[in-house]
Structures are given as C-alpha cells and as structure tokens.
C-alpha cells in the first residue's frame, strides 16, 4: 500500500505535467508532524487556467468510497451546494501508478 508521501509525490507529478493546472497547494505539516487538512477533509487544492479551484482528497483505491463518504458528510454539515459552479471537489485514489478520479458532483 503506498504511503501518503508517495501518493502526494505522484499527485504533484501529475499536476506539473497537466498544462491546464496553473498552480497547486498542499498544507504544510507542523513541526510536530501533525497533518493539517484543508477544511479537515482535503489534502490539496488546484487552480486551472480558467480560474477554477478544485479541492482534492488523495487516497488509495480501496479507500475511495470512505473518503467520498467523509466529504459528503462535510458537505451536508456545511450546507454546500455541490452543483454550484463555485465548488469543485474530487477524490483521487492511487491504483498502481494511475489515479482513479471521482468527481463529487457525480455523487449527487
């Protein structure tokens, strides 16, 4: 099973190769090693050439469903309109050397 470090490294490689993604950001870990997720659910955020911001949860293929459930619970709790053009969230599950990408809009 790939580690968080390997998954993040692979995601950064994908982002750097994707000409549509202009920038991305991963929260830094504290000096105590504590992980800080964006809004408590996302691992990184990207922005594309059109200015669209996408929040991404990175995981492994077997954990995709659990991460989708976690994000859906957060969306419900916060009352976010996932069908809005202003919100984009995805779960990327690493399967070998490729990511399986699930768009949260398709879950509704």
N, C-alpha and C positions, 0 to 999 in steps of 0.2 A: 504494500500500500504506500503510495507516495506521501511524503511529508508536506507540511504546509510550505516550507521553504522551496521545495521542488515545484509545487503547484504554482506558487507566486512567481517563481523564476520563469516557468513556462508561459504563464499569462503575460508577463512583461515582454517576452519574445514575440508573442502573437500581437500584442499592442504595437510594438515597434515595427513590425512588418506590415501592419494594416495602414495603408495610406489614408484611409478615411478618419482614423483616430488621430487627433492632433495632440492630445495630452492625456495623462492618466495620473492618479494619485493613490498611494497606499498610506494609511495612517502609520506613523512611526510607533514602534514599541517603546514603552517606557524603559528607563534604565534598569528597572527591576524585572524586565522581561514580560510584564503584563501586556496582553494583547488588547487593543482598542479598536473595536469595530465601528464603522460609520453607522450612527443611529442604533447601535447594538446589534445590527443584522448584516451589514455589508462589509466586504473586505476591501473593495476599491471602487473608484469612480472614474469614468472616462468622459471625454468630450470629443465630439466629432466635428468635421469641417462645417457642418450646418449649425453648430452650437448646441446640439442635442446632448444632454447629460444622461448617462446611464450608470446606475448603481449595480454592482456585480458582487454576488456571493460566490466564492470559489470553494470547490469541494472535490470529492472523488465521485465517480459514477454511482457507487452503491448508496451514497448519501444524498443524492439529488432530491428525492421525494421529501426527506426530512427537512432539508433546507427550504424547499418550496413551502412546506407547512409552516415553518418558523416565520418566513417572510409574510405569508398570507395572514398569520395571526397578528403580526405587527401592523400590516396594512389595515386590518379590521379595527384593531385597537386605536389607531391614529385617525381613522376615517378618511383614508387617502383614496382618491378616485384614480384607480389604476388605468382607466381608459382615457385619462386626460393626456393631451399631447405634452404636458409639462412633466410627466413622470414616466420613467423607463427603468425597469429592474429585470435582471437576468440572473439565473443560476448557471454557472459553468462547472460541469463535472468532468474531471480528467479521467479519460479512458485510454490507458496506454500513453500514447503521445499526442492524442487529439482530445479536444474538449467537445463534450455534448452540451449544447447551449439551449436552455429553456427560457423563453420569454414569459414573464409573469402575466402579461396581458392575455396570453393564450390560455391561462388557467381560469379565466373568468368568462 
